[in-house]
Amino acid sequence: MKLKDIRALASVQAPARTVSERLQRTCYSVEDMRKLAARRLPKSIFEYIEGGGEDEVSLRRNRSSFDEWSFLPKWGSVDNLDLASNLFGSPVSMPVTLSPTGGTRLFHPQGESAVARAALAAGVPYGLAHLSTTTMEDVSAAAPGLRRWFNLEPTPDKGLLQAVLDRVSNAGYEALLVNVDCRAIGHRERDYRNGFTAPPSIKPKTVVEGMLHPAWALGFLANDAIAFPNLDADVPEGPLASSPDMWRTLLAGSYEPTDWDDIRDLRERWNGPIVLKGVVNPNDAALAAAMGIDAIQVSNHGGRQLDHMAAPLDVLADIVERTAGQMEIIVDGGIRRGSDVVKALALGADACSIGRPYLYGLAAAGESGVAHVLKMFRAEMTRTMMLLGVSTIEELRTEGRDLIRHRNEAFTRTQPDITPEATVSLEEMRTP
Ligand SMILES: Cc1cc2nc3c(=O)[nH]c(=O)nc-3n(C[C@H](O)[C@H](O)[C@H](O)COP(=O)(O)O)c2cc1C
């Protein structure tokens, strides 16, 4: 090689000027972002994000269920590829939403406000947790124009309920995401082993963890203490009225149980869309549809609640069939790639929701990290749809079922649009 050839090959990059640029060059997948988050967070906090209930069977199954589906791309041109879609009749730039996660400021001091700004910039809705660490009003102020949904812990206490609903409505939230999978709190044993508490308590172990993760520790100490301000409702009546410690009362499960009558009552009190979050039973999906509920989020809470609860992808087709277009269907749990979203949409979902992926982004790099995760989902969905041979979300949802196959149906499902004339028998192929 001549010197000029070697010079032509030399490639020296200027150092990255922004966090986004650095992420662009170093972080190519949600798994890469997960590794960055693991380095930045104390172990007990990282494992609070990671962990699932009991033996974590649901947690693992959420992920493996996606790997059991393969693509059958079709050949043909793909024109004007577009990820835009609608949820509740309003546009989204892609059919992805950010799921509610309690305690978000534990992972990065910018917390829920950073997530909200990144979601707004990406044109996707964000569900704020009832147990968020930023007030619902501050999140609204941080990202006016964001399609924001409020994650309601249901309560039979109508005084408390109405007070929360009024506050949510005044703060401009469009929809309610109502939890129906939290009658008790899942037994996340990693948290017990790590001595995790929220807010974190300061023990010798916590101090050592903090010293090993100084960037996180400084951010944590320099900002407001972790609190759950959405629970500060002015409650005029009912058993929780003026409760000094409403959160503990709610989480201890020492309140009266809620049932379908409370969902019906909620339907009457709230005019906007209602999403039941945590449904995997097709009978419950059908009941919700009959009650005028707008959507369900097929979810096992990211494997954090009832262990062995079905993985959303395993029940999706049944739920789609039972509800027959009467309600919108969002799926969450184990979604780590744009190709996972494409699979769920091909099986009939209207949208997918992510929890841990955006928390990894937040923990690793604040708002820029969440933005980067959403950018990766967009790029991966675009590439997957191009390679699969579909141009729009509508096309994916209507034709997608013939473009994916479960490994158990590898030789059983027939392609419906191959006409008898077009098929050539083995005999014919052999005939010269
Ligand atoms: C740290 C953490 C906190 C969560 N907090 C809530 C919550 O307050 N309310 C809720 O409905 N779901 C909560 N979830 C569940 C998510 O909304 C979502 O269902 C789940 O994370 C989706 O699975 P994925 O993490 O595999 O994407 C939480 C999940 C995580 C990881």
PDBQT file of the ligand as one rigid body, heavy atoms in Angstrom, charges set to zero:
ROOT
HETATM    1  C1  LIG A 501     -39.374   0.384  37.939  1.00  0.00    +0.000 C 
HETATM    2  C2  LIG A 501     -40.769   0.127  37.452  1.00  0.00    +0.000 A 
HETATM    3  C3  LIG A 501     -41.831   0.751  38.078  1.00  0.00    +0.000 A 
HETATM    4  C4  LIG A 501     -43.137   0.526  37.625  1.00  0.00    +0.000 A 
HETATM    5  N1  LIG A 501     -44.175   1.201  38.220  1.00  0.00    +0.000 NA
HETATM    6  C5  LIG A 501     -45.429   1.046  37.722  1.00  0.00    +0.000 A 
HETATM    7  C6  LIG A 501     -46.507   1.803  38.257  1.00  0.00    +0.000 A 
HETATM    8  O1  LIG A 501     -46.349   2.632  39.159  1.00  0.00    +0.000 OA
HETATM    9  N2  LIG A 501     -47.745   1.599  37.719  1.00  0.00    +0.000 N 
HETATM   10  C7  LIG A 501     -47.967   0.714  36.704  1.00  0.00    +0.000 A 
HETATM   11  O2  LIG A 501     -49.094   0.548  36.244  1.00  0.00    +0.000 OA
HETATM   12  N3  LIG A 501     -46.947  -0.007  36.178  1.00  0.00    +0.000 NA
HETATM   13  C8  LIG A 501     -45.701   0.145  36.653  1.00  0.00    +0.000 A 
HETATM   14  N4  LIG A 501     -44.670  -0.559  36.096  1.00  0.00    +0.000 N 
HETATM   15  C9  LIG A 501     -44.948  -1.476  34.963  1.00  0.00    +0.000 C 
HETATM   16  C10 LIG A 501     -44.863  -0.740  33.621  1.00  0.00    +0.000 C 
HETATM   17  O3  LIG A 501     -45.878   0.214  33.497  1.00  0.00    +0.000 OA
HETATM   18  C11 LIG A 501     -44.995  -1.712  32.457  1.00  0.00    +0.000 C 
HETATM   19  O4  LIG A 501     -46.187  -2.441  32.564  1.00  0.00    +0.000 OA
HETATM   20  C12 LIG A 501     -43.800  -2.664  32.345  1.00  0.00    +0.000 C 
HETATM   21  O5  LIG A 501     -42.610  -2.035  32.739  1.00  0.00    +0.000 OA
HETATM   22  C13 LIG A 501     -43.675  -3.156  30.920  1.00  0.00    +0.000 C 
HETATM   23  O6  LIG A 501     -42.674  -4.105  30.802  1.00  0.00    +0.000 OA
HETATM   24  P1  LIG A 501     -41.170  -3.778  30.311  1.00  0.00    +0.000 P 
HETATM   25  O7  LIG A 501     -40.514  -3.106  31.473  1.00  0.00    +0.000 OA
HETATM   26  O8  LIG A 501     -40.608  -5.117  30.022  1.00  0.00    +0.000 OA
HETATM   27  O9  LIG A 501     -41.274  -2.881  29.110  1.00  0.00    +0.000 OA
HETATM   28  C14 LIG A 501     -43.373  -0.357  36.536  1.00  0.00    +0.000 A 
HETATM   29  C15 LIG A 501     -42.281  -0.964  35.912  1.00  0.00    +0.000 A 
HETATM   30  C16 LIG A 501     -40.990  -0.733  36.353  1.00  0.00    +0.000 A 
HETATM   31  C17 LIG A 501     -39.851  -1.385  35.631  1.00  0.00    +0.000 C 
ENDROOT
TORSDOF 0
